[in-house]
Every structure is written in structure tokens, then in C-alpha cells.
Amino acid sequence: MPIYEFHCTRCQERFEEILRSLEQADEVVCPECGSQEVDRLQSGFATRCAGSGPGPQSSCGPSSGGFT
């Protein structure tokens, strides 16, 4: 299930929710103040590179054909 990020417009809290579908976003409540006045944020995502770690073995980065 995807994790979505939200921002409460009432108390400015940022939080994450695990939702089965995006349709459930209308039911999200701020855990800080209980408000339903929340906006879904555009989330980034993390990737893991083969051989990631210190040293020249890492396959991430411009020298290995990655995006710059």
C-alpha cells in the first residue's frame, strides 16, 4: 500500500498516511489537531543503487549513466 504525505492547512502539521487507494484521501484527519482540512503533497521517492555505499563500487551517479 502506498504512503501519502499530507499537510494540515489548520495547524501546518506534515504527516504521512498509508492508504489502500487515493479515494480514501477525503477521509484523512490530521493527527495533531483532528482537522479534515488537509492537502495531499507531491511526494518524492527513494531508490537504492547496486553497490551503494562508500567507495568506487557504487553504480549511482553521472559516471555510471545516471541522470545529472
Backbone as a chain_set.jsonl record, in Angstrom:
{"seq": "MPIYEFHCTRCQERFEEILRSLEQADEVVCPECGSQEVDRLQSGFATRCAGSGPGPQSSCGPSSGGFT", "coords": {"N": [[0.848, -1.191, 0.0], [0.506, 2.235, -0.777], [2.25, 5.064, 0.643], [1.148, 8.194, 1.533], [1.803, 11.697, 1.632], [0.739, 14.406, 3.646], [-0.477, 17.734, 4.345], [-1.595, 19.751, 6.896], [-3.868, 22.336, 6.719], [-4.796, 23.835, 8.766], [-3.237, 23.583, 11.219], [-0.685, 23.4, 10.226], [0.779, 21.044, 10.305], [2.796, 18.388, 9.027], [2.338, 15.183, 7.742], [2.204, 11.574, 7.331], [0.245, 9.068, 5.699], [-0.911, 5.756, 5.308], [-2.628, 4.484, 2.689], [-5.173, 2.525, 1.162], [-6.279, 3.198, -1.272], [-6.262, 6.136, -3.332], [-8.661, 7.363, -3.184], [-9.455, 7.288, -0.549], [-8.297, 9.501, 0.542], [-9.959, 11.629, 1.041], [-10.933, 11.109, 3.53], [-8.959, 11.509, 5.364], [-7.556, 12.584, 8.417], [-6.006, 15.094, 10.335], [-3.446, 14.152, 12.51], [-2.565, 15.739, 14.566], [-4.304, 17.977, 15.165], [-6.839, 17.114, 14.486], [-8.258, 18.047, 12.332], [-9.964, 17.988, 9.16], [-9.088, 19.442, 7.102], [-6.95, 19.072, 5.009], [-4.194, 18.881, 2.721], [-2.997, 16.948, 0.043], [0.36, 16.178, -0.507], [2.881, 16.409, -3.044], [4.878, 13.715, -3.395], [8.256, 12.619, -3.153], [10.482, 9.94, -4.072], [12.564, 7.299, -2.89], [15.484, 5.652, -4.062], [17.44, 2.709, -4.362], [20.741, 2.007, -5.02], [22.684, -0.373, -6.81], [25.369, -1.784, -5.152], [25.61, 0.391, -3.513], [27.162, 2.528, -1.294], [30.128, 3.416, 0.532], [32.961, 4.186, -1.469], [34.448, 3.268, -4.682], [32.815, 1.347, -5.884], [30.147, 1.912, -6.148], [27.271, 2.154, -8.208], [25.814, 4.335, -8.791], [25.194, 7.661, -9.958], [26.585, 10.249, -12.131], [28.764, 9.181, -13.574], [28.078, 6.607, -14.138], [26.127, 6.567, -15.992], [23.851, 7.686, -14.976], [21.187, 10.057, -14.278], [21.779, 13.545, -14.511]], "CA": [[0.0, 0.0, 0.0], [1.332, 3.444, -0.851], [2.261, 6.051, 1.722], [0.915, 9.538, 1.011], [2.144, 12.79, 2.533], [-0.308, 15.42, 3.757], [-0.206, 18.979, 5.068], [-2.803, 20.296, 7.503], [-3.936, 23.785, 6.498], [-5.175, 24.49, 10.022], [-2.135, 23.673, 12.191], [0.57, 23.329, 9.46], [1.448, 19.758, 10.532], [3.031, 17.493, 7.883], [2.256, 13.809, 8.221], [2.049, 10.534, 6.315], [-0.83, 8.097, 5.903], [-0.936, 4.61, 4.409], [-3.987, 4.369, 2.162], [-5.388, 1.461, 0.173], [-6.492, 3.884, -2.547], [-6.251, 7.586, -3.214], [-10.028, 7.789, -2.871], [-9.548, 7.415, 0.898], [-7.682, 10.761, 0.956], [-11.016, 12.513, 1.534], [-11.233, 10.727, 4.905], [-7.768, 11.704, 6.187], [-7.684, 13.551, 9.505], [-4.717, 15.492, 10.904], [-3.227, 13.518, 13.81], [-2.214, 16.756, 15.563], [-5.434, 18.804, 15.589], [-8.102, 16.467, 14.158], [-8.905, 18.724, 11.212], [-10.014, 17.319, 7.86], [-8.612, 20.423, 6.128], [-5.595, 18.638, 4.665], [-3.82, 18.834, 1.308], [-2.03, 15.902, -0.276], [1.595, 16.733, -1.048], [3.583, 15.644, -4.064], [5.953, 13.014, -2.701], [9.383, 12.081, -3.878], [10.708, 8.56, -3.698], [13.969, 6.94, -2.746], [15.927, 4.475, -4.786], [18.655, 2.101, -3.83], [21.626, 1.675, -6.124], [23.502, -1.567, -6.626], [26.7, -1.473, -4.658], [25.647, 1.698, -2.868], [27.987, 2.556, -0.105], [31.358, 4.159, 0.289], [33.945, 3.591, -2.362], [34.22, 3.369, -6.124], [31.953, 0.287, -6.383], [28.783, 2.4, -6.309], [26.872, 2.309, -9.612], [24.957, 5.535, -8.899], [25.9, 8.887, -10.259], [26.759, 10.577, -13.542], [29.769, 8.378, -14.249], [27.538, 5.295, -14.485], [24.99, 6.73, -16.907], [22.677, 8.182, -14.253], [20.724, 11.394, -14.628], [22.514, 14.643, -13.871]], "C": [[0.885, 1.242, 0.0], [1.192, 4.337, 0.384], [2.119, 7.42, 1.075], [1.277, 10.56, 2.073], [1.044, 13.838, 2.484], [0.196, 16.614, 4.549], [-1.528, 19.499, 5.596], [-2.805, 21.81, 7.319], [-4.326, 24.533, 7.762], [-3.979, 24.671, 10.96], [-0.748, 23.568, 11.552], [1.362, 22.039, 9.688], [1.63, 19.016, 9.202], [3.041, 16.087, 8.433], [2.037, 12.862, 7.059], [0.914, 9.607, 6.695], [-0.66, 6.973, 4.892], [-2.386, 4.422, 3.98], [-4.067, 3.24, 1.151], [-5.591, 2.06, -1.213], [-6.522, 5.38, -2.297], [-7.634, 8.135, -2.897], [-10.233, 7.97, -1.371], [-8.964, 8.731, 1.4], [-8.712, 11.746, 1.484], [-11.339, 12.257, 3.004], [-10.073, 10.985, 5.861], [-7.991, 12.833, 7.187], [-6.297, 13.843, 10.058], [-4.554, 14.851, 12.289], [-2.933, 14.52, 14.925], [-3.444, 17.489, 16.085], [-6.802, 18.205, 15.256], [-8.852, 17.09, 12.992], [-8.919, 17.839, 9.968], [-9.584, 18.265, 6.741], [-7.149, 20.116, 5.806], [-5.416, 18.627, 3.154], [-2.827, 17.702, 1.126], [-0.834, 16.56, -0.929], [2.146, 15.827, -2.129], [4.791, 15.016, -3.394], [7.055, 12.61, -3.667], [9.52, 10.613, -3.511], [12.194, 8.289, -3.657], [14.264, 5.72, -3.595], [17.182, 3.94, -4.142], [19.489, 1.638, -5.012], [22.416, 0.416, -5.795], [24.886, -1.142, -6.173], [26.765, -0.136, -3.942], [26.38, 1.589, -1.543], [29.26, 3.306, -0.429], [32.269, 3.42, -0.678], [33.542, 3.648, -3.813], [33.284, 2.297, -6.689], [30.528, 0.753, -6.644], [28.462, 2.608, -7.781], [25.94, 3.501, -9.791], [25.813, 6.736, -9.278], [26.128, 9.057, -11.744], [27.753, 9.68, -14.265], [29.24, 7.017, -14.677], [26.303, 5.417, -15.373], [23.738, 7.228, -16.227], [22.299, 9.563, -14.738], [21.54, 12.432, -13.893], [21.62, 15.812, -13.648]], "O": [[1.896, 1.289, 0.699], [0.163, 4.352, 1.059], [2.881, 7.767, 0.172], [1.084, 10.326, 3.266], [0.486, 14.123, 1.424], [1.156, 16.522, 5.314], [-2.48, 19.669, 4.835], [-1.857, 22.489, 7.714], [-4.196, 25.756, 7.816], [-3.731, 25.776, 11.444], [0.259, 23.639, 12.256], [2.523, 21.964, 9.287], [0.735, 19.014, 8.357], [3.665, 15.815, 9.458], [1.724, 13.284, 5.946], [0.652, 9.386, 7.877], [-0.3, 7.221, 3.741], [-3.266, 4.224, 4.817], [-3.136, 3.025, 0.374], [-5.134, 1.501, -2.21], [-6.779, 5.831, -1.181], [-7.761, 9.252, -2.396], [-11.105, 8.736, -0.962], [-9.119, 9.052, 2.579], [-8.378, 12.612, 2.292], [-11.955, 13.1, 3.655], [-10.191, 10.706, 7.054], [-8.536, 13.886, 6.856], [-5.495, 12.924, 10.229], [-5.428, 14.994, 13.144], [-3.041, 14.182, 16.104], [-3.623, 17.617, 17.296], [-7.824, 18.731, 15.697], [-9.978, 16.688, 12.7], [-8.006, 17.043, 9.749], [-9.701, 17.927, 5.564], [-6.237, 20.803, 6.266], [-6.364, 18.394, 2.404], [-1.927, 17.513, 1.945], [-0.991, 17.406, -1.809], [1.903, 14.62, -2.126], [5.647, 15.732, -2.875], [6.81, 12.304, -4.833], [8.737, 10.103, -2.71], [12.983, 8.969, -4.312], [13.402, 4.87, -3.816], [17.896, 4.665, -3.449], [18.987, 0.952, -5.902], [22.77, 0.175, -4.641], [25.494, -0.243, -6.754], [27.849, 0.423, -3.774], [26.198, 0.634, -0.788], [29.44, 3.778, -1.551], [32.33, 2.19, -0.691], [32.419, 4.033, -4.139], [32.983, 2.335, -7.882], [29.769, 0.045, -7.305], [29.269, 3.168, -8.524], [25.335, 3.651, -10.852], [26.998, 6.806, -8.954], [25.898, 8.137, -12.529], [27.599, 9.441, -15.463], [29.87, 6.336, -15.486], [25.523, 4.471, -15.49], [22.662, 7.203, -16.825], [23.024, 10.169, -15.527], [21.95, 12.205, -12.754], [22.06, 16.833, -13.119]]}, "num_chains": 1, "name": "protein.A"}
